[in-house]
């Protein structure tokens, strides 16, 4: 009887663990906002260290599933933080997605926003692992000379 209960308890705990593993593969709007809030706090504390943390592929505070912090300089538009290191130093305004000047729109939406305010921009982007496009929302804010954001699927 005790052995049966132990096996049942083990099976129950494994099923509970499996529930966590099967969590949604995409971040939510709340998780994106929380990540951006952490990024703002980090930037205000130490901009150099924050940008380094945002670019660290192992930093789970600023990279979680499809969520990640991106930043660019408001002075020249150049990326200072991005998921792909290849884009660091390139001008966000040059990015296009098909016929959508997504980079220019991302720059424009935050450029004249008041520091500390949050602005948004919708665009269509393929969900990871598929060729199907879905609506994403980019949540952005200004911190000093940096504009930073986190995008998530709606």
VMD Tcl script that builds the backbone (N, CA, C; Angstrom):
set m [mol new atoms 462]
animate dup $m
set s [atomselect $m all]
$s set {name element resname resid chain x y z} {
  {N N UNK 1 A 0.826 -1.189 0.000}
  {CA C UNK 1 A 0.000 0.000 0.000}
  {C C UNK 1 A 0.874 1.259 0.000}
  {N N UNK 2 A 1.915 1.278 0.843}
  {CA C UNK 2 A 2.793 2.437 0.923}
  {C C UNK 2 A 3.506 2.640 -0.403}
  {N N UNK 3 A 3.926 1.524 -1.022}
  {CA C UNK 3 A 4.597 1.621 -2.319}
  {C C UNK 3 A 3.652 2.220 -3.359}
  {N N UNK 4 A 2.386 1.833 -3.349}
  {CA C UNK 4 A 1.398 2.370 -4.285}
  {C C UNK 4 A 1.228 3.865 -4.066}
  {N N UNK 5 A 1.155 4.306 -2.811}
  {CA C UNK 5 A 1.030 5.735 -2.507}
  {C C UNK 5 A 2.272 6.501 -2.956}
  {N N UNK 6 A 3.442 5.916 -2.769}
  {CA C UNK 6 A 4.678 6.566 -3.193}
  {C C UNK 6 A 4.719 6.740 -4.700}
  {N N UNK 7 A 4.295 5.713 -5.438}
  {CA C UNK 7 A 4.266 5.797 -6.900}
  {C C UNK 7 A 3.254 6.850 -7.334}
  {N N UNK 8 A 2.083 6.867 -6.638}
  {CA C UNK 8 A 1.067 7.877 -6.950}
  {C C UNK 8 A 1.614 9.284 -6.684}
  {N N UNK 9 A 2.301 9.477 -5.566}
  {CA C UNK 9 A 2.867 10.782 -5.220}
  {C C UNK 9 A 3.919 11.194 -6.251}
  {N N UNK 10 A 4.760 10.257 -6.674}
  {CA C UNK 10 A 5.775 10.542 -7.685}
  {C C UNK 10 A 5.117 10.917 -9.008}
  {N N UNK 11 A 4.113 10.160 -9.416}
  {CA C UNK 11 A 3.414 10.451 -10.670}
  {C C UNK 11 A 2.739 11.816 -10.608}
  {N N UNK 12 A 2.140 12.140 -9.465}
  {CA C UNK 12 A 1.480 13.434 -9.301}
  {C C UNK 12 A 2.493 14.572 -9.402}
  {N N UNK 13 A 3.641 14.416 -8.760}
  {CA C UNK 13 A 4.643 15.479 -8.820}
  {C C UNK 13 A 5.224 15.621 -10.223}
  {N N UNK 14 A 5.399 14.518 -10.941}
  {CA C UNK 14 A 5.887 14.593 -12.315}
  {C C UNK 14 A 4.876 15.293 -13.211}
  {N N UNK 15 A 3.598 15.009 -13.023}
  {CA C UNK 15 A 2.556 15.678 -13.811}
  {C C UNK 15 A 2.533 17.164 -13.502}
  {N N UNK 16 A 2.707 17.530 -12.243}
  {CA C UNK 16 A 2.735 18.945 -11.873}
  {C C UNK 16 A 3.924 19.625 -12.539}
  {N N UNK 17 A 5.069 18.953 -12.560}
  {CA C UNK 17 A 6.247 19.503 -13.225}
  {C C UNK 17 A 6.037 19.645 -14.715}
  {N N UNK 18 A 5.335 18.689 -15.311}
  {CA C UNK 18 A 5.069 18.738 -16.747}
  {C C UNK 18 A 4.201 19.936 -17.089}
  {N N UNK 19 A 3.320 20.324 -16.174}
  {CA C UNK 19 A 2.478 21.498 -16.412}
  {C C UNK 19 A 3.341 22.741 -16.545}
  {N N UNK 20 A 4.350 22.855 -15.711}
  {CA C UNK 20 A 5.236 24.005 -15.775}
  {C C UNK 20 A 6.022 24.002 -17.081}
  {N N UNK 21 A 6.502 22.843 -17.502}
  {CA C UNK 21 A 7.277 22.731 -18.724}
  {C C UNK 21 A 6.437 23.110 -19.936}
  {N N UNK 22 A 5.142 22.795 -19.928}
  {CA C UNK 22 A 4.282 23.068 -21.062}
  {C C UNK 22 A 3.687 24.474 -21.001}
  {N N UNK 23 A 4.281 25.375 -20.271}
  {CA C UNK 23 A 3.784 26.754 -20.179}
  {C C UNK 23 A 3.789 27.393 -21.563}
  {N N UNK 24 A 3.032 28.465 -21.677}
  {CA C UNK 24 A 2.915 29.167 -22.951}
  {C C UNK 24 A 4.301 29.527 -23.491}
  {N N UNK 25 A 4.569 29.193 -24.759}
  {CA C UNK 25 A 5.889 29.485 -25.317}
  {C C UNK 25 A 6.100 30.971 -25.605}
  {N N UNK 26 A 5.043 31.776 -25.498}
  {CA C UNK 26 A 5.150 33.201 -25.789}
  {C C UNK 26 A 4.837 34.022 -24.544}
  {N N UNK 27 A 5.545 35.128 -24.401}
  {CA C UNK 27 A 5.338 36.006 -23.266}
  {C C UNK 27 A 4.033 36.781 -23.388}
  {N N UNK 28 A 3.529 37.229 -22.261}
  {CA C UNK 28 A 2.284 37.988 -22.208}
  {C C UNK 28 A 2.572 39.484 -22.141}
  {N N UNK 29 A 1.534 40.280 -22.292}
  {CA C UNK 29 A 1.693 41.731 -22.178}
  {C C UNK 29 A 2.177 42.116 -20.780}
  {N N UNK 30 A 1.679 41.427 -19.764}
  {CA C UNK 30 A 2.102 41.717 -18.387}
  {C C UNK 30 A 3.584 41.388 -18.185}
  {N N UNK 31 A 4.016 40.262 -18.757}
  {CA C UNK 31 A 5.425 39.882 -18.636}
  {C C UNK 31 A 6.321 40.845 -19.408}
  {N N UNK 32 A 5.854 41.310 -20.557}
  {CA C UNK 32 A 6.628 42.280 -21.342}
  {C C UNK 32 A 6.765 43.589 -20.571}
  {N N UNK 33 A 5.678 44.057 -19.979}
  {CA C UNK 33 A 5.717 45.308 -19.212}
  {C C UNK 33 A 6.647 45.164 -18.006}
  {N N UNK 34 A 6.565 44.034 -17.313}
  {CA C UNK 34 A 7.440 43.806 -16.158}
  {C C UNK 34 A 8.908 43.793 -16.580}
  {N N UNK 35 A 9.204 43.168 -17.731}
  {CA C UNK 35 A 10.581 43.141 -18.219}
  {C C UNK 35 A 11.054 44.546 -18.564}
  {N N UNK 36 A 10.205 45.321 -19.215}
  {CA C UNK 36 A 10.588 46.688 -19.572}
  {C C UNK 36 A 10.769 47.539 -18.313}
  {N N UNK 37 A 9.928 47.344 -17.312}
  {CA C UNK 37 A 10.095 48.065 -16.041}
  {C C UNK 37 A 11.436 47.724 -15.391}
  {N N UNK 38 A 11.833 46.434 -15.432}
  {CA C UNK 38 A 13.153 46.039 -14.899}
  {C C UNK 38 A 14.272 46.698 -15.694}
  {N N UNK 39 A 14.084 46.769 -17.013}
  {CA C UNK 39 A 15.105 47.387 -17.869}
  {C C UNK 39 A 15.261 48.868 -17.552}
  {N N UNK 40 A 14.151 49.558 -17.347}
  {CA C UNK 40 A 14.198 50.987 -17.010}
  {C C UNK 40 A 14.947 51.188 -15.695}
  {N N UNK 41 A 14.626 50.385 -14.690}
  {CA C UNK 41 A 15.312 50.495 -13.399}
  {C C UNK 41 A 16.809 50.237 -13.556}
  {N N UNK 42 A 17.161 49.245 -14.356}
  {CA C UNK 42 A 18.581 48.931 -14.576}
  {C C UNK 42 A 19.287 50.072 -15.298}
  {N N UNK 43 A 18.643 50.655 -16.301}
  {CA C UNK 43 A 19.243 51.774 -17.038}
  {C C UNK 43 A 19.475 52.976 -16.132}
  {N N UNK 44 A 18.508 53.256 -15.274}
  {CA C UNK 44 A 18.639 54.399 -14.364}
  {C C UNK 44 A 19.746 54.174 -13.346}
  {N N UNK 45 A 19.962 52.921 -12.953}
  {CA C UNK 45 A 21.003 52.603 -11.972}
  {C C UNK 45 A 22.401 52.665 -12.581}
  {N N UNK 46 A 22.577 52.108 -13.785}
  {CA C UNK 46 A 23.889 52.057 -14.421}
  {C C UNK 46 A 23.700 51.681 -15.885}
  {N N UNK 47 A 23.697 52.678 -16.765}
  {CA C UNK 47 A 23.395 52.448 -18.176}
  {C C UNK 47 A 24.349 51.459 -18.829}
  {N N UNK 48 A 25.629 51.569 -18.582}
  {CA C UNK 48 A 26.608 50.683 -19.205}
  {C C UNK 48 A 26.377 49.231 -18.792}
  {N N UNK 49 A 26.196 49.007 -17.491}
  {CA C UNK 49 A 25.960 47.648 -16.994}
  {C C UNK 49 A 24.623 47.114 -17.510}
  {N N UNK 50 A 23.625 47.978 -17.597}
  {CA C UNK 50 A 22.308 47.547 -18.070}
  {C C UNK 50 A 22.374 47.090 -19.523}
  {N N UNK 51 A 23.000 47.870 -20.373}
  {CA C UNK 51 A 23.097 47.487 -21.787}
  {C C UNK 51 A 23.863 46.183 -21.950}
  {N N UNK 52 A 24.888 46.007 -21.141}
  {CA C UNK 52 A 25.641 44.743 -21.175}
  {C C UNK 52 A 24.725 43.582 -20.767}
  {N N UNK 53 A 23.908 43.781 -19.739}
  {CA C UNK 53 A 22.983 42.738 -19.283}
  {C C UNK 53 A 21.926 42.437 -20.345}
  {N N UNK 54 A 21.419 43.466 -21.023}
  {CA C UNK 54 A 20.406 43.257 -22.058}
  {C C UNK 54 A 20.959 42.431 -23.214}
  {N N UNK 55 A 22.240 42.590 -23.494}
  {CA C UNK 55 A 22.872 41.875 -24.608}
  {C C UNK 55 A 23.414 40.500 -24.227}
  {N N UNK 56 A 23.330 40.146 -22.956}
  {CA C UNK 56 A 23.817 38.854 -22.479}
  {C C UNK 56 A 22.774 37.774 -22.769}
  {N N UNK 57 A 23.082 36.818 -23.656}
  {CA C UNK 57 A 22.091 35.795 -24.020}
  {C C UNK 57 A 21.675 34.905 -22.853}
  {N N UNK 58 A 22.446 34.890 -21.772}
  {CA C UNK 58 A 22.130 34.048 -20.622}
  {C C UNK 58 A 21.381 34.787 -19.514}
  {N N UNK 59 A 21.117 36.068 -19.700}
  {CA C UNK 59 A 20.448 36.851 -18.667}
  {C C UNK 59 A 18.932 36.680 -18.783}
  {N N UNK 60 A 18.370 35.880 -17.906}
  {CA C UNK 60 A 16.939 35.540 -17.956}
  {C C UNK 60 A 16.051 36.696 -17.493}
  {N N UNK 61 A 16.618 37.712 -16.851}
  {CA C UNK 61 A 15.823 38.880 -16.461}
  {C C UNK 61 A 15.373 39.672 -17.676}
  {N N UNK 62 A 16.195 39.645 -18.732}
  {CA C UNK 62 A 15.938 40.473 -19.903}
  {C C UNK 62 A 15.756 39.665 -21.189}
  {N N UNK 63 A 15.694 38.344 -21.042}
  {CA C UNK 63 A 15.422 37.443 -22.181}
  {C C UNK 63 A 14.635 36.250 -21.649}
  {N N UNK 64 A 13.406 36.140 -22.103}
  {CA C UNK 64 A 12.537 35.060 -21.647}
  {C C UNK 64 A 11.636 34.638 -22.798}
  {N N UNK 65 A 11.843 33.421 -23.294}
  {CA C UNK 65 A 11.100 32.902 -24.447}
  {C C UNK 65 A 11.222 33.877 -25.616}
  {N N UNK 66 A 10.114 34.457 -26.082}
  {CA C UNK 66 A 10.178 35.386 -27.214}
  {C C UNK 66 A 10.328 36.833 -26.763}
  {N N UNK 67 A 10.409 37.090 -25.469}
  {CA C UNK 67 A 10.562 38.448 -24.948}
  {C C UNK 67 A 12.041 38.777 -24.757}
  {N N UNK 68 A 12.411 39.980 -25.147}
  {CA C UNK 68 A 13.769 40.465 -24.919}
  {C C UNK 68 A 13.743 41.993 -24.991}
  {N N UNK 69 A 14.710 42.599 -24.326}
  {CA C UNK 69 A 14.831 44.059 -24.333}
  {C C UNK 69 A 15.656 44.475 -25.539}
  {N N UNK 70 A 15.183 45.497 -26.238}
  {CA C UNK 70 A 15.981 46.128 -27.283}
  {C C UNK 70 A 16.081 47.607 -26.956}
  {N N UNK 71 A 17.202 48.205 -27.298}
  {CA C UNK 71 A 17.405 49.635 -27.058}
  {C C UNK 71 A 18.133 50.244 -28.242}
  {N N UNK 72 A 17.918 51.549 -28.419}
  {CA C UNK 72 A 18.655 52.291 -29.427}
  {C C UNK 72 A 18.859 53.710 -28.939}
  {N N UNK 73 A 19.897 54.325 -29.452}
  {CA C UNK 73 A 20.229 55.703 -29.097}
  {C C UNK 73 A 19.275 56.652 -29.794}
  {N N UNK 74 A 18.763 57.611 -29.051}
  {CA C UNK 74 A 17.902 58.621 -29.657}
  {C C UNK 74 A 18.720 59.633 -30.453}
  {N N UNK 75 A 20.017 59.692 -30.206}
  {CA C UNK 75 A 20.884 60.640 -30.925}
  {C C UNK 75 A 21.112 60.207 -32.372}
  {N N UNK 76 A 21.416 58.921 -32.565}
  {CA C UNK 76 A 21.748 58.473 -33.929}
  {C C UNK 76 A 20.907 57.293 -34.412}
  {N N UNK 77 A 20.023 56.756 -33.566}
  {CA C UNK 77 A 19.163 55.642 -33.961}
  {C C UNK 77 A 19.830 54.288 -33.908}
  {N N UNK 78 A 21.093 54.224 -33.532}
  {CA C UNK 78 A 21.823 52.954 -33.544}
  {C C UNK 78 A 21.435 52.056 -32.369}
  {N N UNK 79 A 21.259 50.765 -32.680}
  {CA C UNK 79 A 20.955 49.787 -31.640}
  {C C UNK 79 A 22.104 49.717 -30.641}
  {N N UNK 80 A 21.739 49.713 -29.361}
  {CA C UNK 80 A 22.705 49.509 -28.286}
  {C C UNK 80 A 22.447 48.181 -27.579}
  {N N UNK 81 A 21.251 47.629 -27.791}
  {CA C UNK 81 A 20.901 46.311 -27.249}
  {C C UNK 81 A 19.907 45.662 -28.201}
  {N N UNK 82 A 20.161 44.376 -28.477}
  {CA C UNK 82 A 19.240 43.638 -29.345}
  {C C UNK 82 A 19.510 42.151 -29.189}
  {N N UNK 83 A 18.528 41.349 -29.510}
  {CA C UNK 83 A 18.647 39.898 -29.426}
  {C C UNK 83 A 19.808 39.387 -30.272}
  {N N UNK 84 A 19.939 39.917 -31.480}
  {CA C UNK 84 A 21.009 39.510 -32.384}
  {C C UNK 84 A 22.169 40.504 -32.293}
  {N N UNK 85 A 23.339 40.041 -31.887}
  {CA C UNK 85 A 24.494 40.943 -31.798}
  {C C UNK 85 A 24.844 41.591 -33.134}
  {N N UNK 86 A 24.456 40.974 -34.235}
  {CA C UNK 86 A 24.784 41.512 -35.560}
  {C C UNK 86 A 24.140 42.882 -35.798}
  {N N UNK 87 A 23.070 43.187 -35.090}
  {CA C UNK 87 A 22.395 44.472 -35.299}
  {C C UNK 87 A 22.914 45.596 -34.408}
  {N N UNK 88 A 23.726 45.271 -33.418}
  {CA C UNK 88 A 24.268 46.314 -32.545}
  {C C UNK 88 A 25.071 47.296 -33.400}
  {N N UNK 89 A 24.765 48.580 -33.235}
  {CA C UNK 89 A 25.455 49.613 -34.004}
  {C C UNK 89 A 24.779 49.972 -35.311}
  {N N UNK 90 A 23.761 49.210 -35.723}
  {CA C UNK 90 A 23.039 49.566 -36.947}
  {C C UNK 90 A 21.860 50.475 -36.589}
  {N N UNK 91 A 21.447 51.269 -37.531}
  {CA C UNK 91 A 20.376 52.249 -37.316}
  {C C UNK 91 A 19.015 51.565 -37.399}
  {N N UNK 92 A 18.241 51.675 -36.337}
  {CA C UNK 92 A 16.910 51.070 -36.301}
  {C C UNK 92 A 16.039 51.572 -37.444}
  {N N UNK 93 A 16.236 52.810 -37.859}
  {CA C UNK 93 A 15.393 53.405 -38.903}
  {C C UNK 93 A 15.579 52.732 -40.258}
  {N N UNK 94 A 16.629 51.947 -40.422}
  {CA C UNK 94 A 16.870 51.236 -41.674}
  {C C UNK 94 A 16.146 49.892 -41.756}
  {N N UNK 95 A 15.571 49.432 -40.642}
  {CA C UNK 95 A 14.908 48.130 -40.637}
  {C C UNK 95 A 13.559 48.194 -41.330}
  {N N UNK 96 A 13.365 47.232 -42.226}
  {CA C UNK 96 A 12.087 47.094 -42.923}
  {C C UNK 96 A 11.664 45.640 -42.837}
  {N N UNK 97 A 10.372 45.439 -42.705}
  {CA C UNK 97 A 9.793 44.100 -42.690}
  {C C UNK 97 A 8.806 44.056 -43.835}
  {N N UNK 98 A 9.221 43.397 -44.912}
  {CA C UNK 98 A 8.491 43.452 -46.178}
  {C C UNK 98 A 8.382 44.918 -46.606}
  {N N UNK 99 A 7.172 45.446 -46.741}
  {CA C UNK 99 A 7.010 46.842 -47.142}
  {C C UNK 99 A 6.808 47.783 -45.954}
  {N N UNK 100 A 6.898 47.248 -44.749}
  {CA C UNK 100 A 6.662 48.034 -43.538}
  {C C UNK 100 A 7.979 48.637 -43.042}
  {N N UNK 101 A 8.081 49.975 -42.986}
  {CA C UNK 101 A 9.284 50.610 -42.435}
  {C C UNK 101 A 9.258 50.540 -40.905}
  {N N UNK 102 A 9.298 49.328 -40.391}
  {CA C UNK 102 A 9.107 49.074 -38.966}
  {C C UNK 102 A 10.113 49.821 -38.084}
  {N N UNK 103 A 11.347 49.908 -38.520}
  {CA C UNK 103 A 12.369 50.599 -37.738}
  {C C UNK 103 A 12.090 52.091 -37.619}
  {N N UNK 104 A 11.717 52.704 -38.716}
  {CA C UNK 104 A 11.392 54.139 -38.682}
  {C C UNK 104 A 10.180 54.382 -37.785}
  {N N UNK 105 A 9.186 53.501 -37.874}
  {CA C UNK 105 A 7.999 53.649 -37.031}
  {C C UNK 105 A 8.341 53.481 -35.558}
  {N N UNK 106 A 9.218 52.524 -35.246}
  {CA C UNK 106 A 9.628 52.308 -33.855}
  {C C UNK 106 A 10.377 53.525 -33.321}
  {N N UNK 107 A 11.205 54.109 -34.150}
  {CA C UNK 107 A 11.948 55.310 -33.762}
  {C C UNK 107 A 10.983 56.487 -33.560}
  {N N UNK 108 A 10.099 56.697 -34.521}
  {CA C UNK 108 A 9.195 57.845 -34.476}
  {C C UNK 108 A 8.248 57.805 -33.281}
  {N N UNK 109 A 7.738 56.624 -32.946}
  {CA C UNK 109 A 6.737 56.531 -31.883}
  {C C UNK 109 A 7.293 56.935 -30.525}
  {N N UNK 110 A 8.588 56.744 -30.303}
  {CA C UNK 110 A 9.174 57.046 -28.996}
  {C C UNK 110 A 10.011 58.328 -29.003}
  {N N UNK 111 A 10.455 58.779 -30.151}
  {CA C UNK 111 A 11.370 59.924 -30.234}
  {C C UNK 111 A 10.849 61.169 -29.517}
  {N N UNK 112 A 9.595 61.507 -29.727}
  {CA C UNK 112 A 9.053 62.724 -29.118}
  {C C UNK 112 A 8.200 62.451 -27.881}
  {N N UNK 113 A 8.180 61.214 -27.434}
  {CA C UNK 113 A 7.417 60.885 -26.229}
  {C C UNK 113 A 8.125 61.443 -24.999}
  {N N UNK 114 A 7.358 61.769 -23.998}
  {CA C UNK 114 A 7.942 62.259 -22.743}
  {C C UNK 114 A 8.716 61.132 -22.074}
  {N N UNK 115 A 9.853 61.469 -21.476}
  {CA C UNK 115 A 10.636 60.455 -20.774}
  {C C UNK 115 A 9.777 59.825 -19.684}
  {N N UNK 116 A 9.824 58.507 -19.610}
  {CA C UNK 116 A 9.059 57.780 -18.613}
  {C C UNK 116 A 7.674 57.352 -19.076}
  {N N UNK 117 A 7.206 57.915 -20.181}
  {CA C UNK 117 A 5.906 57.481 -20.698}
  {C C UNK 117 A 6.102 56.223 -21.540}
  {N N UNK 118 A 5.049 55.453 -21.688}
  {CA C UNK 118 A 5.096 54.238 -22.484}
  {C C UNK 118 A 4.268 54.455 -23.744}
  {N N UNK 119 A 4.828 54.049 -24.867}
  {CA C UNK 119 A 4.141 54.163 -26.156}
  {C C UNK 119 A 4.134 52.779 -26.806}
  {N N UNK 120 A 3.218 52.580 -27.750}
  {CA C UNK 120 A 3.106 51.276 -28.395}
  {C C UNK 120 A 3.031 51.419 -29.901}
  {N N UNK 121 A 3.346 50.320 -30.557}
  {CA C UNK 121 A 3.288 50.242 -32.010}
  {C C UNK 121 A 2.951 48.798 -32.381}
  {N N UNK 122 A 1.958 48.610 -33.243}
  {CA C UNK 122 A 1.584 47.280 -33.732}
  {C C UNK 122 A 2.310 46.983 -35.036}
  {N N UNK 123 A 2.613 45.703 -35.254}
  {CA C UNK 123 A 3.151 45.263 -36.542}
  {C C UNK 123 A 2.922 43.767 -36.676}
  {N N UNK 124 A 3.067 43.259 -37.883}
  {CA C UNK 124 A 2.903 41.825 -38.121}
  {C C UNK 124 A 4.274 41.180 -38.250}
  {N N UNK 125 A 4.403 40.021 -37.587}
  {CA C UNK 125 A 5.682 39.326 -37.555}
  {C C UNK 125 A 5.417 37.826 -37.460}
  {N N UNK 126 A 6.235 37.007 -38.106}
  {CA C UNK 126 A 6.018 35.555 -38.016}
  {C C UNK 126 A 6.288 35.044 -36.600}
  {N N UNK 127 A 5.406 34.193 -36.120}
  {CA C UNK 127 A 5.641 33.567 -34.813}
  {C C UNK 127 A 6.807 32.603 -34.963}
  {N N UNK 128 A 7.696 32.544 -33.977}
  {CA C UNK 128 A 8.827 31.621 -34.043}
  {C C UNK 128 A 8.368 30.186 -34.304}
  {N N UNK 129 A 9.066 29.541 -35.211}
  {CA C UNK 129 A 8.758 28.165 -35.549}
  {C C UNK 129 A 7.650 28.002 -36.580}
  {N N UNK 130 A 7.103 29.129 -37.067}
  {CA C UNK 130 A 6.040 29.067 -38.067}
  {C C UNK 130 A 6.326 30.094 -39.167}
  {N N UNK 131 A 5.540 30.003 -40.220}
  {CA C UNK 131 A 5.604 31.020 -41.268}
  {C C UNK 131 A 4.375 31.913 -41.210}
  {N N UNK 132 A 3.518 31.653 -40.224}
  {CA C UNK 132 A 2.289 32.409 -40.052}
  {C C UNK 132 A 2.589 33.723 -39.351}
  {N N UNK 133 A 2.123 34.835 -39.924}
  {CA C UNK 133 A 2.329 36.119 -39.269}
  {C C UNK 133 A 1.226 36.361 -38.246}
  {N N UNK 134 A 1.577 37.071 -37.215}
  {CA C UNK 134 A 0.644 37.422 -36.147}
  {C C UNK 134 A 0.940 38.860 -35.736}
  {N N UNK 135 A -0.002 39.468 -35.054}
  {CA C UNK 135 A 0.183 40.852 -34.605}
  {C C UNK 135 A 1.056 40.863 -33.365}
  {N N UNK 136 A 2.067 41.711 -33.408}
  {CA C UNK 136 A 2.925 41.958 -32.253}
  {C C UNK 136 A 2.717 43.399 -31.823}
  {N N UNK 137 A 2.941 43.652 -30.569}
  {CA C UNK 137 A 2.885 45.001 -30.041}
  {C C UNK 137 A 4.241 45.310 -29.440}
  {N N UNK 138 A 4.808 46.430 -29.831}
  {CA C UNK 138 A 6.078 46.875 -29.285}
  {C C UNK 138 A 5.776 47.937 -28.236}
  {N N UNK 139 A 6.167 47.686 -27.009}
  {CA C UNK 139 A 5.999 48.606 -25.891}
  {C C UNK 139 A 7.348 49.290 -25.683}
  {N N UNK 140 A 7.380 50.624 -25.794}
  {CA C UNK 140 A 8.647 51.351 -25.741}
  {C C UNK 140 A 8.579 52.512 -24.757}
  {N N UNK 141 A 9.738 52.925 -24.279}
  {CA C UNK 141 A 9.861 54.079 -23.404}
  {C C UNK 141 A 11.232 54.715 -23.584}
  {N N UNK 142 A 11.365 55.928 -23.069}
  {CA C UNK 142 A 12.645 56.661 -23.119}
  {C C UNK 142 A 13.260 56.709 -21.738}
  {N N UNK 143 A 14.580 56.530 -21.691}
  {CA C UNK 143 A 15.348 56.690 -20.458}
  {C C UNK 143 A 16.611 57.438 -20.845}
  {N N UNK 144 A 16.657 58.716 -20.530}
  {CA C UNK 144 A 17.806 59.523 -20.934}
  {C C UNK 144 A 17.925 59.541 -22.442}
  {N N UNK 145 A 19.101 59.181 -22.956}
  {CA C UNK 145 A 19.334 59.192 -24.403}
  {C C UNK 145 A 19.019 57.848 -25.066}
  {N N UNK 146 A 18.430 56.935 -24.295}
  {CA C UNK 146 A 18.089 55.605 -24.810}
  {C C UNK 146 A 16.577 55.451 -24.974}
  {N N UNK 147 A 16.190 54.774 -26.019}
  {CA C UNK 147 A 14.813 54.317 -26.171}
  {C C UNK 147 A 14.879 52.806 -26.090}
  {N N UNK 148 A 14.040 52.214 -25.257}
  {CA C UNK 148 A 14.063 50.765 -25.072}
  {C C UNK 148 A 12.656 50.221 -25.172}
  {N N UNK 149 A 12.572 48.960 -25.536}
  {CA C UNK 149 A 11.269 48.327 -25.655}
  {C C UNK 149 A 11.328 46.829 -25.493}
  {N N UNK 150 A 10.139 46.263 -25.418}
  {CA C UNK 150 A 9.938 44.819 -25.408}
  {C C UNK 150 A 8.705 44.579 -26.266}
  {N N UNK 151 A 8.793 43.639 -27.189}
  {CA C UNK 151 A 7.665 43.312 -28.066}
  {C C UNK 151 A 7.086 41.964 -27.691}
  {N N UNK 152 A 5.785 41.829 -27.874}
  {CA C UNK 152 A 5.119 40.571 -27.565}
  {C C UNK 152 A 3.973 40.344 -28.551}
  {N N UNK 153 A 3.612 39.073 -28.725}
  {CA C UNK 153 A 2.489 38.735 -29.596}
  {C C UNK 153 A 1.187 39.021 -28.869}
  {N N UNK 154 A 0.254 39.636 -29.589}
  {CA C UNK 154 A -1.062 39.942 -29.005}
  {C C UNK 154 A -1.904 38.701 -28.932}
}
mol reanalyze $m
mol bondsrecalc $m
mol representation Tube
mol addrep $m
